[in-house]
Amino acid sequence: MIWSAELRRAVRSGRVVVLLGLYSMFSALVLLVVGYATREMQAQVNAKLAEVGADAEASARAAEEIHKGMLGVLTSNDAAMMEALSQVPLVVLIVFKVTLFFLPAYVALMGFDQLSGEVGPRSIRFLTVRARRSSVLTGKFLAQATLLVGLVLVVDLAIFIYARMTNPDFSAAMLVLNLVKFWLAAVVFSLAYVALTALCSSLFRLPAVSLVFNFVLLFVFWLMDTIGRGVADTNPVRFVRYLSPSYYAGNLLHPQLSEFGASGAAYAAFALVFLLGAHGVLRARDL
């Protein structure tokens, strides 16, 4: 009941339109910039080849080599991922990587007041006298998660339609298959951050403080991942990267179920830890 009520309230509010517009504009900006840069790069390569008298076949081989090189960078030269994503336009992969980096901040903006917005004015006590605190937390978490899943699907669908219109070789069957794959990867990735936002929102009575603390934690997680990847393998500091959710994003598009399952299990574990923390805070807090 709390899930459906919160979802209806969120859909009726203007926040949904604002969040969809914000996410869409950012994704569209990245899409247009990446698409323009890719076309300019290809045009320069074709011009250089034309100067030395290369034929169309040489231009096609050069384009294939560029595609393979950029695909290797985006997939960390994983042979299985490169094979599975070889038919996906590069613009989709690049936009996915960029938006995935900023998606946690978007999640924080979407739900930073899901609990603190009611804990502060104490309106949450009208819920807790009729429902368990765990039910209140779960209902609000599911409402935010459902809203996010829908918004991500809308934006991903628009990106793939653009890719289909600008890449005739990208068939409709490949579009549907990869849309499901990319959407599922984004959902698995973002649900852990929805749980983190719920935890931050339960810690403070002021929504603004919850939002700032959420951004601080996102920066700390990013720093842990960056430092852990940057040090030598013999340095014990490298183990801090395993404590950051963003470390496990690399295999969310992996074609092997074991690799994808390991990343999915890691994000599920993070989500569970964050939700248990939020539940513990709500149980101890005087509402």
C-alpha positions as CSV (number, residue, x, y, z in Angstrom):
1,M,0.0,0.0,0.0
2,I,2.8,2.4,0.8
3,W,4.6,1.5,-2.4
4,S,1.5,2.2,-4.6
5,A,0.6,5.4,-2.7
6,E,4.1,6.8,-2.9
7,L,4.4,5.9,-6.6
8,R,1.1,7.6,-7.4
9,R,2.1,10.7,-5.4
10,A,5.5,10.8,-7.3
11,V,3.8,10.4,-10.7
12,R,1.3,13.2,-10.0
13,S,4.0,15.6,-8.8
14,G,6.0,17.8,-11.1
15,R,9.3,16.2,-9.9
16,V,8.9,13.3,-12.3
17,V,8.7,15.7,-15.3
18,V,11.7,17.7,-14.0
19,L,13.8,14.5,-13.4
20,L,12.9,13.0,-16.8
21,G,13.8,16.3,-18.5
22,L,17.1,16.6,-16.6
23,Y,18.1,13.1,-17.4
24,S,17.0,13.3,-21.0
25,M,18.7,16.6,-21.6
26,F,22.0,15.4,-20.1
27,S,21.8,12.1,-22.1
28,A,20.9,14.0,-25.3
29,L,23.8,16.4,-24.8
30,V,26.3,13.5,-24.4
31,L,24.7,11.7,-27.3
32,L,25.0,14.7,-29.7
33,V,28.6,15.5,-28.6
34,V,29.7,11.9,-28.9
35,G,28.0,11.5,-32.3
36,Y,29.5,14.7,-33.6
37,A,33.0,13.8,-32.4
38,T,32.7,10.3,-33.9
39,R,31.6,11.6,-37.3
40,E,34.3,14.2,-37.4
41,M,37.0,11.6,-36.5
42,Q,35.8,9.3,-39.3
43,A,35.7,12.2,-41.7
44,Q,39.3,13.2,-41.0
45,V,40.4,9.6,-41.4
46,N,38.6,9.3,-44.7
47,A,40.2,12.6,-45.8
48,K,43.7,11.4,-45.0
49,L,43.1,8.1,-46.8
50,A,41.8,10.0,-49.8
51,E,44.9,12.1,-49.9
52,V,47.1,9.0,-50.3
53,G,44.8,7.5,-52.9
54,A,43.2,4.8,-50.7
55,D,40.1,3.1,-52.0
56,A,36.7,2.5,-50.3
57,E,37.9,-0.9,-49.0
58,A,40.8,0.7,-47.2
59,S,38.4,3.3,-45.6
60,A,36.2,0.5,-44.4
61,R,39.1,-1.3,-42.8
62,A,40.3,1.9,-41.1
63,A,36.8,2.5,-39.7
64,E,36.7,-1.1,-38.5
65,E,40.1,-0.7,-36.8
66,I,39.0,2.5,-35.1
67,H,35.8,0.8,-33.9
68,K,37.7,-2.1,-32.6
69,G,40.2,0.1,-30.8
70,M,37.6,2.2,-29.1
71,L,35.6,-0.9,-28.2
72,G,38.7,-2.4,-26.6
73,V,39.1,0.8,-24.4
74,L,35.4,0.7,-23.4
75,T,35.5,-3.0,-22.5
76,S,39.0,-3.1,-21.0
77,N,40.0,-5.4,-23.9
78,D,37.8,-8.2,-22.7
79,A,37.5,-10.5,-25.8
80,A,34.1,-11.9,-24.9
81,M,32.6,-8.4,-24.3
82,M,34.1,-7.1,-27.5
83,E,32.6,-9.9,-29.5
84,A,29.1,-9.5,-27.8
85,L,29.1,-5.7,-28.3
86,S,30.7,-5.6,-31.7
87,Q,27.3,-4.8,-33.4
88,V,26.3,-2.0,-31.0
89,P,27.1,1.5,-32.3
90,L,30.0,3.1,-30.4
91,V,27.9,6.1,-29.6
92,V,25.5,3.9,-27.5
93,L,28.4,2.4,-25.5
94,I,30.0,5.8,-24.8
95,V,26.8,7.4,-23.8
96,F,26.1,4.4,-21.5
97,K,29.4,4.7,-19.8
98,V,29.1,8.4,-19.3
99,T,25.5,8.3,-18.0
100,L,26.4,5.4,-15.7
101,F,29.1,7.6,-14.1
102,F,26.6,10.3,-13.3
103,L,23.6,8.1,-12.6
104,P,24.3,7.8,-8.8
105,A,24.1,11.6,-8.5
106,Y,20.8,11.6,-10.4
107,V,19.5,8.9,-8.0
108,A,20.5,11.1,-5.1
109,L,18.6,14.1,-6.5
110,M,15.6,11.9,-7.1
111,G,15.2,10.5,-3.6
112,F,17.2,12.4,-1.1
113,D,14.0,13.4,0.8
114,Q,12.2,10.1,0.6
115,L,12.5,9.7,4.4
116,S,14.0,12.9,5.7
117,G,11.2,14.9,4.1
118,E,8.8,13.2,6.5
119,V,11.1,12.6,9.5
120,G,11.9,16.3,9.8
121,P,8.3,17.6,10.2
122,R,7.4,14.2,11.9
123,S,4.6,13.5,9.5
124,I,6.1,9.9,9.2
125,R,4.6,9.1,12.6
126,F,1.1,8.9,11.0
127,L,2.5,6.1,8.9
128,T,4.4,4.3,11.6
129,V,1.3,4.0,13.9
130,R,-0.4,1.9,11.2
131,A,2.5,0.2,9.6
132,R,5.8,-1.3,10.6
133,R,8.9,0.9,10.1
134,S,10.3,-1.8,7.8
135,S,7.2,-1.6,5.7
136,V,7.5,2.2,5.4
137,L,11.2,1.9,4.3
138,T,10.5,-0.9,1.9
139,G,7.5,0.9,0.3
140,K,9.4,4.1,-0.2
141,F,12.4,2.3,-1.6
142,L,10.3,0.3,-4.1
143,A,8.5,3.5,-5.2
144,Q,11.8,5.3,-5.9
145,A,13.1,2.2,-7.6
146,T,10.0,1.7,-9.8
147,L,10.2,5.4,-10.8
148,L,13.8,5.1,-11.7
149,V,13.3,1.9,-13.7
150,G,10.7,3.6,-15.8
151,L,12.7,6.8,-16.4
152,V,15.8,4.9,-17.4
153,L,13.8,2.8,-19.8
154,V,12.4,5.9,-21.5
155,V,15.8,7.5,-21.9
156,D,17.5,4.2,-23.1
157,L,14.8,3.7,-25.6
158,A,15.3,7.1,-27.1
159,I,19.1,6.5,-27.3
160,F,18.7,3.2,-29.1
161,I,16.1,4.7,-31.5
162,Y,18.6,7.5,-32.4
163,A,21.3,4.8,-32.9
164,R,19.0,2.9,-35.2
165,M,18.2,6.0,-37.3
166,T,21.9,6.9,-37.7
167,N,23.2,3.4,-38.2
168,P,21.3,1.4,-40.8
169,D,23.4,-1.7,-40.1
170,F,22.0,-1.7,-36.5
171,S,19.0,-4.0,-37.0
172,A,15.7,-3.9,-35.1
173,A,16.4,-7.3,-33.5
174,M,19.8,-6.1,-32.3
175,L,18.1,-3.0,-31.0
176,V,15.6,-4.9,-28.9
177,L,18.1,-7.4,-27.6
178,N,20.7,-4.8,-26.5
179,L,18.1,-2.4,-25.2
180,V,17.0,-5.0,-22.7
181,K,20.7,-5.8,-21.8
182,F,21.7,-2.1,-21.3
183,W,18.5,-1.3,-19.4
184,L,18.9,-4.3,-17.1
185,A,22.6,-3.3,-16.5
186,A,21.6,0.2,-15.5
187,V,18.8,-1.1,-13.3
188,V,21.1,-3.5,-11.4
189,F,23.7,-0.7,-11.0
190,S,21.3,2.0,-9.8
191,L,19.2,-0.1,-7.3
192,A,22.2,-0.2,-4.9
193,Y,22.4,3.6,-5.1
194,V,18.7,3.9,-4.4
195,A,19.3,2.0,-1.2
196,L,22.2,4.3,-0.4
197,T,20.0,7.3,-0.8
198,A,17.5,5.7,1.5
199,L,20.2,5.3,4.1
200,C,21.3,8.9,3.8
201,S,17.8,10.1,3.9
202,S,17.1,8.2,7.2
203,L,20.2,9.6,8.9
204,F,19.2,13.2,9.0
205,R,16.0,15.2,9.6
206,L,16.9,17.9,7.0
207,P,16.7,16.8,3.4
208,A,19.4,19.3,2.3
209,V,21.8,17.6,4.8
210,S,20.9,14.2,3.5
211,L,21.6,15.3,0.0
212,V,25.0,16.8,0.9
213,F,26.0,13.7,2.8
214,N,24.9,11.5,-0.1
215,F,27.1,13.4,-2.5
216,V,30.0,13.0,0.0
217,L,29.6,9.3,0.1
218,L,29.4,9.1,-3.7
219,F,32.7,11.0,-3.8
220,V,34.3,8.7,-1.2
221,F,33.2,5.6,-3.1
222,W,34.6,7.0,-6.4
223,L,37.9,7.9,-4.6
224,M,38.2,4.4,-3.2
225,D,37.7,2.9,-6.7
226,T,40.1,5.2,-8.3
227,I,42.8,4.8,-5.8
228,G,42.4,1.0,-5.7
229,R,42.7,0.7,-9.4
230,G,45.7,3.1,-9.6
231,V,48.1,1.5,-7.2
232,A,50.3,-1.5,-7.9
233,D,48.9,-5.1,-7.5
234,T,51.4,-5.6,-4.7
235,N,50.1,-2.7,-2.7
236,P,47.5,-3.8,-0.1
237,V,45.6,-0.4,-0.6
238,R,44.3,-2.0,-3.8
239,F,41.7,-3.9,-1.8
240,V,39.7,-0.7,-1.0
241,R,38.3,-0.8,-4.5
242,Y,36.3,-3.9,-3.6
243,L,34.4,-1.8,-1.0
244,S,33.2,0.6,-3.7
245,P,30.0,-0.2,-5.7
246,S,31.3,1.4,-8.9
247,Y,34.1,-1.1,-9.1
248,Y,31.7,-3.9,-10.1
249,A,30.1,-1.9,-13.0
250,G,32.6,-3.2,-15.6
251,N,31.0,-6.7,-16.1
252,L,27.3,-5.6,-16.1
253,L,27.3,-6.0,-19.9
254,H,29.4,-9.2,-19.9
255,P,27.8,-12.0,-22.1
256,Q,28.9,-14.7,-19.6
257,L,26.2,-15.3,-17.0
258,S,28.9,-16.0,-14.3
259,E,30.6,-12.6,-14.8
260,F,27.3,-10.7,-14.9
261,G,25.9,-12.7,-11.9
262,A,29.0,-11.8,-9.8
263,S,28.5,-8.1,-10.5
264,G,24.8,-8.4,-9.9
265,A,25.3,-10.2,-6.6
266,A,27.8,-7.5,-5.5
267,Y,25.2,-4.8,-6.1
268,A,22.5,-6.8,-4.4
269,A,24.8,-7.1,-1.4
270,F,25.4,-3.4,-1.3
271,A,21.7,-2.7,-1.6
272,L,21.0,-5.1,1.3
273,V,23.7,-3.6,3.5
274,F,22.4,0.0,2.9
275,L,18.8,-1.0,3.5
276,L,19.6,-2.8,6.7
277,G,21.5,0.3,7.8
278,A,18.5,2.5,7.0
279,H,16.2,0.1,8.9
280,G,18.5,0.1,11.9
281,V,18.5,3.9,11.9
282,L,14.7,4.1,11.7
283,R,14.2,1.5,14.5
284,A,16.5,3.6,16.8
285,R,15.2,7.0,15.8
286,D,12.5,8.7,17.8
287,L,9.8,9.5,15.2
